[in-house]
Amino acid sequence: METFTVRDLRERTGELIRGAEDGKLAVVTKHGTPVFVAVPFDETLLREGVSVALAIRLFDAEQVSLSRAARIAGRTVSEMIDLLGRHGVSVVRTTKEELERELADFS
């Protein structure tokens, strides 16, 4: 998630738009205080609404935990897990090293 200042909006509008087209969230600040979040306009936003789209993107970017994403979306954790799955977002995040250790345990 990228942060833009109000001044950046004038100077870097194209960059903000390209990021949104690539599905990236952006926060716009004024004097260092967040003013608004730019959420990409896509099917998820249309179908699920702003809070769910924001929660999915924040969780996928590892900016919030699963329980925080559920609260943002107004869902239970169980409902959020199902929702993330329907949107192709993995809930379990395993590093390469963790996966190799687990696979070695089965060998």
C-alpha positions as CSV (number, residue, x, y, z in Angstrom):
1,M,0.0,0.0,0.0
2,E,1.5,3.3,-1.1
3,T,1.0,6.6,0.7
4,F,0.4,9.9,-1.2
5,T,0.2,13.4,0.2
6,V,-2.3,15.9,-1.0
7,R,0.5,17.6,-2.9
8,D,1.3,14.2,-4.6
9,L,-2.2,14.1,-5.9
10,R,-1.3,17.0,-8.1
11,E,2.1,15.8,-9.1
12,R,1.6,12.0,-9.2
13,T,-2.0,11.5,-10.2
14,G,-0.9,9.1,-13.0
15,E,1.0,6.9,-10.6
16,L,-2.0,6.7,-8.2
17,I,-4.3,5.7,-11.1
18,R,-1.8,3.1,-12.4
19,G,-1.6,1.6,-9.0
20,A,-5.4,1.4,-8.7
21,E,-5.5,-0.2,-12.1
22,D,-3.0,-2.8,-10.8
23,G,-5.3,-3.4,-7.8
24,K,-3.2,-1.6,-5.3
25,L,-4.6,0.4,-2.3
26,A,-3.3,3.9,-1.6
27,V,-3.6,6.1,1.4
28,V,-3.8,9.9,0.9
29,T,-2.5,12.1,3.8
30,K,-2.7,15.7,4.7
31,H,0.0,17.0,7.0
32,G,0.9,13.4,7.9
33,T,-2.7,12.4,8.8
34,P,-4.6,9.9,6.7
35,V,-7.5,11.6,4.9
36,F,-8.8,8.8,2.7
37,V,-8.0,5.4,1.2
38,A,-8.2,4.9,-2.5
39,V,-9.7,1.4,-3.2
40,P,-9.5,0.1,-6.7
41,F,-12.9,0.0,-8.5
42,D,-13.4,-3.6,-9.5
43,E,-15.8,-6.5,-9.4
44,T,-15.2,-7.2,-5.8
45,L,-16.0,-3.6,-4.9
46,L,-19.2,-3.7,-7.0
47,R,-20.3,-7.1,-5.8
48,E,-19.3,-7.0,-2.1
49,G,-19.1,-3.3,-1.2
50,V,-16.3,-1.0,-0.1
51,S,-15.7,-2.5,3.4
52,V,-15.3,-6.0,2.1
53,A,-13.1,-5.0,-0.8
54,L,-10.9,-3.0,1.5
55,A,-10.7,-5.8,4.1
56,I,-9.7,-8.3,1.4
57,R,-7.0,-6.1,-0.1
58,L,-5.6,-5.1,3.3
59,F,-5.5,-8.8,4.4
60,D,-3.9,-9.9,1.1
61,A,-1.3,-7.2,1.4
62,E,-0.6,-8.4,5.0
63,Q,-1.5,-5.0,6.4
64,V,-4.1,-6.4,8.8
65,S,-4.7,-9.7,10.6
66,L,-7.6,-12.1,9.7
67,S,-9.6,-11.0,12.7
68,R,-9.1,-7.3,11.9
69,A,-10.1,-7.9,8.2
70,A,-13.3,-9.7,9.4
71,R,-14.1,-6.7,11.6
72,I,-13.5,-4.2,8.7
73,A,-15.8,-6.3,6.5
74,G,-18.4,-6.7,9.2
75,R,-18.1,-10.5,9.1
76,T,-17.2,-13.3,11.5
77,V,-13.7,-14.8,11.1
78,S,-15.3,-17.9,9.7
79,E,-17.3,-15.9,7.1
80,M,-14.1,-14.0,6.3
81,I,-12.2,-17.2,5.6
82,D,-14.9,-18.3,3.2
83,L,-15.0,-14.9,1.6
84,L,-11.2,-14.8,1.1
85,G,-11.3,-18.3,-0.4
86,R,-14.0,-17.3,-2.9
87,H,-11.7,-14.4,-3.9
88,G,-8.7,-16.6,-4.3
89,V,-6.8,-15.2,-1.3
90,S,-5.0,-17.7,0.8
91,V,-5.6,-17.5,4.5
92,V,-2.6,-19.7,5.4
93,R,0.7,-18.0,4.7
94,T,3.7,-20.3,4.9
95,T,7.2,-19.2,4.1
96,K,9.4,-21.4,1.9
97,E,11.5,-22.4,4.9
98,E,8.5,-23.4,7.0
99,L,7.2,-25.5,4.1
100,E,10.6,-27.2,3.6
101,R,10.8,-28.0,7.3
102,E,7.3,-29.5,7.2
103,L,8.0,-31.5,4.1
104,A,11.2,-32.8,5.7
105,D,9.2,-34.1,8.7
106,F,7.3,-36.3,6.3
107,S,10.4,-37.8,4.7
